[in-house]
Structures are given as C-alpha cells and as structure tokens.
C-alpha cells in the first residue's frame, strides 16, 4: 500500500531522500530501538534522528 507512493517519492526526489525497508523479524534490535509497536511503521525525518515514537 505504501510502496508505490514511496517509489514515486524516490523517483521525484532522487538522491535527496533515502527510503529504507527493514524486516522486523530479522532486525529485532531495530524494533526495540525505534519502539516499533505495529507493522507497517513509517518514520520520516529531516534530521535523520529518530527517537522512539518521535522523529526529531
């Protein structure tokens, strides 16, 4: 559902954005570090700093 929108965003913005997809089953440390409570989770950050449920 989000994938086509994110692909379009990447196409329009090119190298100015990074879109990262992570498998929560293979990355349980990321789940805990970013306080992911549901899937899918979308976090957007201008500063690239993600703190729990808030992007700073």
PASEBA-1860 file (N, C-alpha, C; in nm, 3 decimals):
! residues 56
1> XXXXXXXX> 0.081/-0.118/0.000/0.000/0.000/0.000/0.086/0.127/0.000 ~ 0.189/0.130/0.082/0.278/0.246/0.086/0.385/0.241/-0.022 ~ 0.417/0.120/-0.066/0.529/0.102/-0.158/0.519/0.188/-0.285 ~ 0.407/0.191/-0.357/0.402/0.274/-0.478/0.421/0.423/-0.449 ~ 0.371/0.468/-0.337/0.386/0.609/-0.301/0.531/0.641/-0.270 ~ 0.596/0.552/-0.195/0.737/0.574/-0.161/0.826/0.563/-0.284 ~ 0.793/0.474/-0.377/0.870/0.464/-0.501/0.857/0.591/-0.584 ~ 0.738/0.648/-0.588/0.716/0.774/-0.660/0.792/0.888/-0.593
9> XXXXXXXX> 0.791/0.891/-0.462/0.867/0.992/-0.388/1.015/0.982/-0.421 ~ 1.068/0.861/-0.420/1.209/0.839/-0.451/1.240/0.882/-0.595 ~ 1.150/0.851/-0.687/1.170/0.889/-0.827/1.175/1.041/-0.841 ~ 1.087/1.110/-0.771/1.081/1.256/-0.782/1.195/1.325/-0.709 ~ 1.237/1.270/-0.595/1.336/1.338/-0.512/1.478/1.286/-0.531 ~ 1.491/1.170/-0.595/1.624/1.116/-0.625/1.710/1.094/-0.503 ~ 1.835/1.140/-0.511/1.932/1.117/-0.404/1.913/1.208/-0.282 ~ 1.814/1.295/-0.285/1.791/1.381/-0.170/1.717/1.309/-0.058
17> XXXXXXXX> 1.665/1.189/-0.086/1.596/1.110/0.017/1.652/0.968/0.019 ~ 1.642/0.906/0.134/1.674/0.765/0.149/1.548/0.696/0.200 ~ 1.508/0.593/0.131/1.393/0.514/0.173/1.446/0.376/0.210 ~ 1.421/0.338/0.332/1.478/0.214/0.385/1.365/0.123/0.431 ~ 1.373/-0.002/0.391/1.275/-0.102/0.433/1.349/-0.203/0.519 ~ 1.295/-0.233/0.636/1.359/-0.328/0.726/1.262/-0.439/0.763 ~ 1.311/-0.560/0.767/1.233/-0.677/0.808/1.240/-0.687/0.961 ~ 1.127/-0.663/1.028/1.128/-0.662/1.174/1.161/-0.799/1.233
25> XXXXXXXX> 1.131/-0.906/1.161/1.164/-1.040/1.211/1.314/-1.064/1.209 ~ 1.383/-1.003/1.114/1.528/-1.021/1.103/1.605/-0.913/1.178 ~ 1.537/-0.809/1.225/1.603/-0.698/1.294/1.532/-0.663/1.424 ~ 1.527/-0.757/1.518/1.455/-0.729/1.644/1.517/-0.614/1.724 ~ 1.646/-0.590/1.708/1.709/-0.478/1.780/1.654/-0.345/1.730 ~ 1.627/-0.333/1.602/1.570/-0.210/1.547/1.429/-0.188/1.600 ~ 1.354/-0.297/1.614/1.218/-0.288/1.668/1.222/-0.227/1.808 ~ 1.312/-0.273/1.889/1.324/-0.220/2.025/1.382/-0.079/2.025
33> XXXXXXXX> 1.483/-0.055/1.946/1.549/0.076/1.944/1.455/0.188/1.900 ~ 1.369/0.158/1.802/1.280/0.259/1.749/1.138/0.248/1.804 ~ 1.120/0.162/1.903/0.990/0.145/1.971/0.878/0.118/1.870 ~ 0.903/0.028/1.777/0.804/-0.007/1.676/0.698/-0.095/1.742 ~ 0.573/-0.052/1.735/0.466/-0.124/1.800/0.367/-0.185/1.703 ~ 0.384/-0.157/1.575/0.296/-0.212/1.474/0.363/-0.211/1.339 ~ 0.314/-0.294/1.251/0.371/-0.305/1.117/0.259/-0.282/1.017 ~ 0.274/-0.198/0.917/0.397/-0.124/0.887/0.410/0.002/0.972
41> XXXXXXXX> 0.533/0.045/0.991/0.563/0.170/1.060/0.636/0.259/0.962 ~ 0.595/0.383/0.955/0.659/0.480/0.866/0.714/0.593/0.951 ~ 0.844/0.617/0.940/0.908/0.727/1.012/0.975/0.817/0.910 ~ 0.949/0.946/0.921/1.008/1.043/0.830/1.088/1.142/0.912 ~ 1.211/1.167/0.869/1.297/1.256/0.944/1.378/1.345/0.851 ~ 1.377/1.472/0.880/1.462/1.565/0.805/1.604/1.562/0.860 ~ 1.615/1.541/0.989/1.747/1.543/1.055/1.812/1.406/1.065 ~ 1.738/1.303/1.027/1.785/1.165/1.035/1.803/1.116/1.178
49> XXXXXXXX> 1.735/1.179/1.273/1.741/1.136/1.411/1.603/1.088/1.451 ~ 1.592/0.960/1.488/1.464/0.902/1.525/1.472/0.861/1.671 ~ 1.382/0.912/1.754/1.385/0.882/1.896/1.252/0.820/1.939 ~ 1.249/0.689/1.948/1.128/0.620/1.990/1.012/0.648/1.899 ~ 0.905/0.704/1.951/0.788/0.730/1.868/0.788/0.872/1.811 ~ 0.900/0.944/1.825/0.908/1.079/1.774/1.030/1.094/1.683 ~ 1.011/1.168/1.576/1.121/1.200/1.487/1.165/1.341/1.520 ~ 1.293/1.358/1.547/1.346/1.489/1.589/1.421/1.553/1.473
END
